[in-house]
Amino acid sequence: MPLLTNLHKNSRAQIILGLLFGIAFGFLLQKGGVTDFNIIEGQLLLTNFTVLKVMLSAVMVGMIGFHLLKHFGYVESHAAEGTIGSNVIGGLIFGVGFALLGYCPGTVAGAVGTGALDALFGGMVGLLIGAGIFAELYPSLKTILMKWPLPVVTVPEFLKLNLWVTIVIMEVAMLAFLLVLEHFGL
């Protein structure tokens, strides 16, 4: 794949592509309604499932799209190492920030793009301050973050199923869940 090799080596093209995909991502978040604080608050209170519907729809499309690109040799998957310690600490940091502000990192950037000042000052400034605090505390947290390693395994490997069989099962399950939400007016 000469085109892919050239793209991987071209840092300017990487920046431009990243910017274009970021703008598209923010546009789609905004159009899906998930940059609106009231929609996010409704999700957290389990009264409005717009965020879950948008995320599941994105996962469904992305799962098929990524694996088709992988099948044709345009991308590679890399299962990442993980630990229970890093998942717990990361989940706590994410959860506290989400609960305090009502935005996750993706939706806060999208909300800034719509002019939400709470997202700009609370979210973006908070992200920068939080990243700085985490970087400062990282040496003392490293022991906890590296505790209880998890195996590097993909979902199909874990289930011991063919990739496409796993995808079909997951797509059907997610579609069924979306239909249940819709049926109950959630």
C-alpha positions in Angstrom: 0.0 0.0 0.0 2.2 2.9 -1.2 -0.5 5.5 -0.5 -0.8 4.4 3.2 3.0 4.2 3.6 3.3 7.7 2.2 0.6 9.0 4.5 2.2 7.4 7.6 5.5 9.1 6.8 4.0 12.5 5.9 3.5 14.4 9.2 1.8 17.4 7.5 -0.8 15.1 5.9 -1.3 13.4 9.3 -2.0 16.8 10.9 -4.4 17.8 8.1 -6.2 14.5 8.2 -6.5 14.7 12.0 -7.9 18.2 11.8 -10.4 17.2 9.1 -11.5 14.1 11.0 -11.7 16.0 14.2 -13.9 18.7 12.6 -16.2 15.9 11.1 -16.3 14.2 14.5 -17.3 17.4 16.3 -19.9 18.2 13.6 -21.5 14.8 14.0 -21.5 15.0 17.8 -23.2 18.3 17.5 -25.7 17.1 14.9 -26.4 14.0 17.2 -27.2 16.4 20.0 -24.6 15.0 22.4 -22.8 18.3 22.9 -25.8 19.7 24.6 -25.4 19.7 28.4 -29.1 18.9 29.0 -28.9 15.8 26.7 -25.8 14.6 28.6 -27.4 15.3 31.9 -30.5 13.3 30.8 -28.2 10.4 30.0 -26.5 10.6 33.4 -29.9 10.7 35.1 -31.2 7.8 32.8 -34.0 9.9 31.5 -32.7 10.5 27.9 -30.7 7.9 26.0 -29.7 10.0 23.1 -26.0 9.7 24.0 -26.2 5.9 24.2 -28.0 5.7 20.9 -25.5 7.9 19.2 -22.5 6.0 20.7 -24.0 2.5 19.8 -24.8 3.7 16.3 -21.2 4.9 15.9 -19.8 1.6 17.3 -22.0 -0.4 14.9 -20.8 1.6 11.8 -17.2 1.8 13.0 -16.9 -1.9 13.8 -17.9 -2.9 10.3 -16.0 -0.1 8.6 -12.8 -0.8 10.5 -12.8 -4.5 9.9 -13.6 -4.0 6.2 -10.6 -1.6 6.0 -8.5 -4.2 7.9 -9.7 -7.0 5.5 -8.5 -5.0 2.5 -5.2 -4.2 4.2 -5.7 -0.4 4.8 -5.4 -0.6 8.6 -4.0 -2.9 11.3 -5.4 -3.6 14.7 -3.2 -3.5 17.8 -4.7 -4.9 21.0 -3.4 -2.8 23.8 -2.0 -3.9 27.1 -4.0 -2.9 30.1 -4.3 -3.3 33.8 -7.1 -3.2 36.3 -5.2 -0.5 38.2 -5.1 1.8 35.2 -8.7 1.1 34.3 -9.9 1.9 37.8 -7.8 5.1 38.2 -8.7 6.2 34.6 -12.3 5.5 35.2 -12.4 7.5 38.4 -10.7 10.5 36.8 -13.0 10.3 33.8 -16.1 9.8 36.0 -15.3 12.6 38.4 -14.7 15.0 35.5 -17.8 13.9 33.7 -20.0 14.2 36.9 -18.6 17.6 37.8 -18.9 19.2 34.4 -21.4 17.1 32.4 -19.1 16.6 29.4 -16.6 13.9 28.4 -13.4 15.0 26.5 -15.0 14.5 23.1 -18.3 16.3 23.9 -16.5 19.1 25.7 -14.5 19.9 22.5 -17.7 19.7 20.4 -19.5 22.0 22.9 -16.7 24.5 22.7 -17.2 24.5 19.0 -20.8 25.5 19.5 -19.8 28.4 21.8 -20.6 26.8 25.2 -18.5 28.9 27.6 -18.9 26.4 30.5 -17.3 23.8 28.2 -14.5 26.2 27.3 -13.6 27.4 30.7 -14.6 24.4 32.8 -13.9 21.7 30.3 -10.9 22.7 28.2 -9.1 24.5 31.0 -10.1 21.6 33.3 -8.6 19.1 30.9 -5.3 21.0 30.8 -5.1 21.4 34.5 -6.1 17.8 35.0 -3.5 16.6 32.6 -0.9 18.6 34.4 -1.9 17.3 37.8 -1.9 13.7 36.4 1.6 14.2 34.9 2.8 15.5 38.2 1.3 12.6 40.2 2.2 9.9 37.7 5.4 8.8 39.4 3.6 8.1 42.6 0.6 6.5 40.8 2.7 4.3 38.5 2.8 1.4 41.0 -1.0 1.4 41.3 -1.5 1.9 37.5 0.6 -1.1 36.7 -1.2 -3.5 39.1 -3.1 -6.6 37.9 -2.2 -6.8 34.2 -4.9 -8.0 31.8 -4.3 -10.3 28.9 -3.8 -8.8 25.5 -6.7 -10.3 23.7 -9.4 -9.2 21.3 -13.1 -9.9 21.8 -13.2 -12.7 19.1 -10.1 -14.3 20.6 -11.7 -14.1 24.1 -14.9 -15.7 22.8 -13.0 -18.1 20.6 -15.1 -17.2 17.6 -14.5 -16.1 14.0 -14.1 -12.4 13.7 -17.1 -11.9 11.4 -19.3 -14.2 13.5 -18.4 -12.1 16.5 -19.2 -8.9 14.6 -22.6 -10.3 13.4 -23.5 -11.3 17.0 -22.5 -7.9 18.4 -24.2 -6.0 15.7 -27.5 -8.0 16.2 -27.2 -7.5 20.0 -26.6 -3.7 19.7 -29.4 -3.3 17.1 -31.8 -5.3 19.4 -30.8 -3.1 22.3 -31.5 0.1 20.3 -34.9 -1.3 19.2 -35.8 -2.1 22.9 -34.8 1.5 23.8 -37.0 2.8 21.0 -39.9 0.5 21.8 -40.0 1.9 25.4 -39.6 5.4 24.2 -36.2 5.9 25.8 
